[in-house]
């Protein structure tokens, strides 16, 4: 079992424990949860979850569970998520399975997304995860990636999915938030190797990353193993939620049991091939892209899942 953990921008949206083990699905432009509630797919965790659900269905992979709550910045919904997770992790992991993706039992991995950056709660959840007999794979993006770095335990994770600006933040050992990244750490394509080395030197990232940008850098075991630049669609840079789409794809592929580096590379490839099929403009919404995923994953399966050249 894989679990997506995050929040949606709705203060009245109650915690969704039923969706952890019961399957949600995508219905038009919304997530349809097991209790009948609908979550609009615009960007953020809803876009990530919709991507993962559609990709898993298309590839015949086990669908992830969802642990969501509403939070508009107060932290209340996020703390409810943290508390539920700390309490229930042992029972989620009780079945055999551990780190093996694609199995129905156990807790294979978690993808953490937009959560209020509460250091105390982050550390409590991380300690609960580390106390499990078999630690699941841990992926983080967006707000949770920030708090993981702020905690000093970023290297306890298995995969981060930053964009270039977020990589500069990870490389700045003093910055508590991307807004405060020092100006001499330039977020340019040519700076990626140096920023990566600096982030790793200070323990501010795991050894595996998808660095999203005009080129996507696939970092495996601390080394840039692949750079994905084609197909290229400039409009993707203007569409909110495309980074969430990448993280949703790598979540689906990990849930299906792909090795981590192969899953990361396939997610970058799939996003670019999706753009080629959709020919987006700056006015395109991420939900329109996500809706086309099943056909693209079927049509481009061989190209998406081809191994790394060195494999």
Phi, psi and omega in degrees: 000137175246145183234128174262127186237124180184193181230163174238151186280067180212107185297337182265006183274110184284159178307147187244062181297331179297329183281355178291318183248338177266143188283132170268168177211170178261127181233100183066238182258029182216154165281132175252112183276162182301333180273005177095351179288148180246136178242117180301138178264099179242304176195190177070207185296327178297320178293318177301312183295317179298319177301311182297318181296314180293320180295318179296318179297319182292324184264002182061042176260156176299133181288142177285156168274163181235130171242102187235153169209161178276139178204122178252018176122350180283336183091352184297310180295321179297318180294328175296321177295311179304312184296317180297317183293316179302319182288323192257357180304315182301320181287328177295326183268001188297322180287155179296149178154310175048238186276000184275110178291160175083003179259149183286327185267161175073183181244099183286324182185168178225142170246115179263137185231234184286108172223146177303131186283081179260108186298317182298312181292322176304312184293326178294318179292318180297320177296323177295322177293318181289340178280348180292150180299319176235113182288128177289164173295141184237119178244141181219144176215168172056220187302326181287329175297324179296313183289329176297319178291317181299329184288339186088004182242029182300327182283002172279350181268167182258331183207131167246154179231066183278157164272184185297319179296321179290327175297320177298321176298316179297328180283343182268103184293348182257343187282126178276349183200151179307330179300335187254014177298131184291142191297336182287348177269090188281135180264074178237156183306319184289348181270354187304310181301318180292319178295318178299314180298320181291318179298318180290324180302321182265008178069028186261013175202159173284182182274356180233132180214152160251113179263111190268135178183202175301326166244142176258124181259126179258111184256121181234126180052040174085357182241144175287109184264338180204150174232123184252118182237345184231150350296158181240129177231106186301329183296338180299331179293340184264352188261118179294133176103355181291329174294324176296326178297316178300314182293325175295321179293315181294327175299313180299316184290325174292320177299331178278357175096007177293145173301151190303312183292322177295319179298318180296313179297318181295324179295317178295316179297314184298321180297318181289322178291326174299317179298320179297319180291325186271339183045061186289159170244170177301341179274352180294139177265149183298329178298327177293323177293313183300322181298335182271356185304312184305316182292323181289320179296327176285315185290328187248021188305314183297317181291322183293318188259012175299144183288165170300146183305323185281352183283000000 
